[in-house]
């Protein structure tokens, strides 16, 4: 599987994103939240800096969600039984998504506060 063309590697990545969209409610929720945030930024005319911060945090949340999904699938395949250490690993991965999600909410709040202060 080494040294495959960019097109094939891109196809694998797109398959992973599409699979997460189909099978993971959390991923769909995060994508829809990103679109909702983008709508707010567009409606209120966010500057390029705010857009850059928003895109960065949204990408981080979605990437973390994909890492979390990948970890869950891998661990469930390799060790389907319940185990406290595996549960902890899954909980930590979910916690990473939660922290980034709170950061995204804080960025949206900071943007809204900055808009109110300018008015």
Helices and strands as residue ranges (DSSP letters): H 6-23, H 25-43, H 48-78, H 84-118
